[in-house]
Amino acid sequence: MTMNQQLNSLKEFQLVRLTGDIHPWGVRRHAVHRRGSLGQVGQRQRPSKDSVESVSALTQMIRLPITIEIRAGALNDLSSILASQGLSTSGNIGVVVSPGSGKAIAQRLAPVLPNARWHTVTDCTLDSAVQLAEQMRSGRYDVVVGIGGGKIVDTAKYAAAQIGLPLVAVPTNLAHDGICSPVSILDSDAGRSSYSVPIPIIVIVDLDVIRQSPSRFVAAGIGDTVSNISAIADWDLSHQETKEPLNRLSITMAHTAAQSLLHHPGTLQDDGLLTILAESLVVSGIAMNIAGSSRPCSGGCHEISHALDILFPGRNALHGEQVGIGAAFATYLRGDSEMAGRIAECLSRHSLPITAAEIGFSDEEFAQAVLFAPQTRPGRYTILEHLDLSLDTIRDAYADYVKAASSVNKNHVELVKI
Ligand SMILES: [Zn+2]
């Protein structure tokens, strides 16, 4: 059974968990963050031991997608997928697209979706999402379909939740694990905020569409998924040091997603690898939904990436590229040189960066980001908070990491601790 089939069978498993910050068809705003990126789910109060034990399993529910479609040409079957799943037999749907690539998709699909109304959004601001919701409120749609990159899907997620409609996500690239996450990240005057929204009811990944996106926006998804390994190690460390509760189901899913890619021999030109990547991104999103936070997919690796975003605005690379480097370095700091080597080798195999210099940051800038990283996510305990390194120590550790990373190639799978 493929992961795709396993996911489809999961719809039978309707154990839905109401954590208090994820509402089935509503929106809950989290604390405002300085700046952030995907995976930065709003800060939550760590549940006490008592509160965890007081929640009966019978009252917990986890909302899952009812199906996922990952294959070439899947988008052409949008109408029949919605009808077969009982979401829309009339085709009365609101479709959200970008003005660029979305326009071409709209022109291609319009003849087979005669009852659809097309909405164009140009940014991922809260204002745009609210405006979109108002536009769609009068449409009497059966469902909202978001076709585009992360910004379009996030805006559509929020608007759909505002008007109480399910959201079908159709990502046009695979750059990060937000395609099936219960989070919408939007900008406003207060900065970038994350909002809890329902996870998409269906995810459609058309491999023909994905192949048309820049390869960098596909490879980055590998970095984001592989970073789960470091995030899970951080969660486990926190459990040991602070007694933070673990969710083993969430960990299993996030870990399986990462491992599927870590050792996959394929290239981004192969449908096989693209399918595994899309599946892994969906599974990562579900793992976050089960955990009720980004914990299984976001640790010190993401703190480092958030710090680069905050300290060097406008110079940041893709989220998946930054968290990939963060994951390899955090794993190196953790003393697991073998796993650090495997992560670096995987990144390198897909032409992803493994050092800060490859994405335009000096060693000193990267060290400054690592020092600042714990401040980006107060309350999250990772290897960075655990070691509480000084700037000098970070400089030395990163210099050692870079020396070790320079030896990484397809035949070398261990970053020897210097
Ligand atoms: Zn991420």
Residues whose N, C-alpha, C, O or C-beta is under 5 A from the ligand:
A	BS01	ZN	L38 G39 D224 C297
